[in-house]
Amino acid sequence: MDSAINKVKVRFAPSPTGYLHMGGARTSLYNWLFARKNRGVFLLRIEDTDNARSTKEAVQAILDGLSWLGMDWDEGPFYQTQRLDLYGDFAGKLLESGRAYKCFCTSEELAAQRKEAESKKEAPMYNGRCRGLNREQISALEAEGKKCVLRFKTPKSGTTVVSDMIRGDVKFENLLLDDFVIVKSDGFPTYNFAAVVDDHLMDISHVIRGDDHLSNTPRQVLMYEAFGFSLPKFAHIPMILGKDKARLSKRHGATSVIAYKDMGYLPEAMVNYLARLGWGHGDQEVFSVDELIELFDIERVSKTPAVFDMDKLDWLNSIYIKQSPPQRIVLMTKPFLEAAYPSYKELEKTPEGREKIEKIVVCLLERMKTLKDIVALSDFFFLDEITYDQKAIEKHMKEEGVKEILSKLGSALKSVNPFTKDNIETAFRGLAAELGIKAGKVIHPARVALTGRSDSPPMFDTVEIIGKEVCLKRLEKAFQLLQ
């Protein structure tokens, strides 16, 4: 390794052709953890040389996704489109050394070559037609105004070995690599070429990326050798699959990382989950960021693809919700509740209303898998009119004596003052004792009458939050429904 590369330096280098997907986010995380563990540098490079597909919106989506996950970068972002002169200089060096050549084949000619190869059941590779052009022939073609690309002159024999930190040594036959394009006819570099130049100039010590790039690596290794550059260390991470073992796609759930923010997932839960997609430390499932930094080892990343499991993510997210300071969850659930219930904004205007919102969130923390779940769990706190679940009515409201229980409960709650959960509990249990029944015989029908469902947060907390006036109205309505 060059003396310039005297410490760990890694990079995340996405192409801004779409959102930050799950695989890219995990790659970024593994690079970030590796840098932080080794007190190294994490660099962000935007590989935006695909003019047709790269967009400013995609760049912003990537930056937003990384920021949400808490993956701060030490250098960059660097944009390849702002470094075109550098690539031109290095391409010229390969031409001068005879390791690259100009190719004038048209797209039609290349298509014909591929078709011929397919007819012979051969790999659709470039046949090297322009590899042997001399100076006079090149000058003549240029005089005709023919456009050209630059191709790397790949050795026609031997093997290229990629030493991978996860997979060990992987061998590639040079004959199967063909003479690949390094600079397109518009002057823009291709991925393989620009990545090598940038990784060298930016002193990248370790290249950690998805295994979909493994087939590119021997080509890059050959270019490193052609330039006389020292090789970085490589680590290729297996892809992420859905439960059906097919490549992760939209049918398995959202593939955009930032979409999970909108779905109510906490960033630390997503970081924890992404880290465990292919890496582990014994049986431990829940890791703080500091623990991940301390324990992460790139050489312990699995060689086999990871399976994305929404149930596992939900479970992790629920743990982080429970462990978070309640006031934080109050703030994070605000956008969901505000969008769902007009009464939320009214409550926010007063200290009493804000206290009620906090109580609602706190009593529902144990039941939430995502922040968005709070909307469905809390409707009876925010709506004037509740909807009754028919199964709950059949189960708890049809028994003999329920009308009397609801009537007497209304009278008991009316006299409760102050309307606190301890006094409410006393009223419930006192009524049960008066009627000579178990407390559950009062609580179950009351829950249906007050919330519309058979399942709710702890009953006495729920009654206190709903408030005396609304409770009395709902008990009266339920009593009328039973007439």
Secondary structure, 3 states (H helix, E strand, C coil): CCCCCCCCEEEECCCCCCCCEHHHHHHHHHHHHHHHHCCCEEEEEECCCCCCCCCHHHHHHHHHHHHHHCCCCCEEEEEHHHCHHHHHHHHHHHHHHCCEEEECCCHHHHHHHHHHHHHCCCCCCCCCCCCCCCHHHHHHHHHCCCCCEEEECCCCCCEEEEEECCCEEEEEEHHHCCCCEEECCCCCECHHHHHHHHHHHCCCCEEEEEHHHHHHHHHHHHHHHHHCCCCCEEEEECCEECCCCCECCHHHCCCEHHHHHHCCCCHHHHHHHHHHCCCCECCECCCCHHHHHHHCCHHHCCCCCEECCHHHHHHHHHHHHHHCCHHHHHHHHHHHHHHHCCHHHHHHCCHHHHHHHHHHHHHHHHHCCCCCHHHHHCHHHHCCCCCCCHHHHHHHCCCCCHHHHHHHHHHHHHCCCCCCHHHHHHHHHHHHHHHCCCCHHHHHHHHHHHHCCCCCCCHHHHHHHHCHHHHHHHHHHHHHHCC
